[in-house]
Amino acid sequence: MFKRGGSNYIEKKKGKWHMHIGQHKTVKAHGPIELDLDAAVAQQLDKYLLYVRAKTKHGFLLSTKRYGNKLTRKDMMQMIRTTTKDRLGLNIGIQMIRVLKTTDHFKSIDESAKLRGELAHGPGMQWKYVSRK
């Protein structure tokens, strides 16, 4: 949704775009996802929303091309695969994007795992020991 009203929405707060994802695969374990969009992304989003508002009346950020229905999870996965195939020549899905992101942060993840091993506790307990001053 462009604005509040569903479990997933985008809204502008104090001139900055904010995304709330309240319906996702791991919401029971991790709760809703709150994101502040980068300025470069926000700038392009402003341009895109002008187009979407002019061409549609349904209020969804993304919709199917043929009927203008709300994009489902399956539709989104297919769109990501098709886009990466067209643009990069590679069939990249969500799992591969997770692998790439995790690999990019390998050093910090490895350091965190070593610390957990040294202190003999899991990530939840590790966060309890972090000083927030």
C-alpha positions, -999 to 999 in steps of 0.1 A, spaced: 0 0 0 11 36 -5 -1 45 29 -11 29 62 -41 7 60 -28 -28 55 -1 -49 71 25 -38 45 28 -1 36 51 27 26 47 62 41 65 95 41 76 107 76 92 141 79 102 140 42 117 105 44 102 73 31 96 46 56 85 10 48 66 -13 72 64 -50 63 40 -66 87 31 -97 66 61 -118 57 73 -154 61 90 -151 95 68 -125 111 59 -148 140 95 -153 149 109 -119 141 80 -95 141 74 -68 115 102 -53 95 107 -15 97 130 2 71 140 37 64 147 40 27 180 55 14 178 90 -1 187 77 -36 159 51 -34 134 76 -20 142 99 -49 134 72 -75 104 61 -55 89 96 -57 92 95 -95 77 59 -97 48 69 -75 39 97 -98 36 72 -126 17 46 -106 -8 71 -92 -14 84 -128 -19 50 -143 -38 30 -115 -65 34 -90 -60 3 -69 -35 17 -43 -9 -11 -46 28 -2 -51 33 -33 -73 7 -50 -94 4 -76 -122 8 -62 -157 -23 -78 -173 -50 -73 -147 -36 -48 -122 -41 -72 -93 -20 -70 -61 14 -88 -67 15 -121 -48 47 -136 -33 49 -160 -63 45 -131 -88 73 -112 -70 97 -141 -70 91 -146 -108 96 -109 -114 129 -109 -96 141 -139 -116 129 -124 -149 145 -91 -141 179 -105 -131 178 -128 -162 171 -98 -185 195 -74 -169 224 -96 -157 220 -127 -179 217 -147 -147 187 -164 -131 190 -151 -96 163 -157 -70 159 -146 -34 180 -174 -20 210 -163 -41 205 -127 -30 206 -139 6 239 -158 -1 254 -127 -18 244 -104 11 257 -129 38 289 -134 19 295 -97 18 292 -96 56 312 -128 62 339 -112 84 315 -97 109 294 -129 110 325 -150 116 337 -127 144 303 -129 160 303 -167 158 337 -169 174 326 -146 202 295 -168 208 318 -198 209 342 -182 234 314 -171 257 294 -203 253 260 -188 246 237 -180 217 229 -148 198 200 -139 221 222 -140 252 250 -122 234 226 -92 228 218 -91 265 255 -84 273 258 -55 249 262 -22 267 239 4 251 256 35 266 
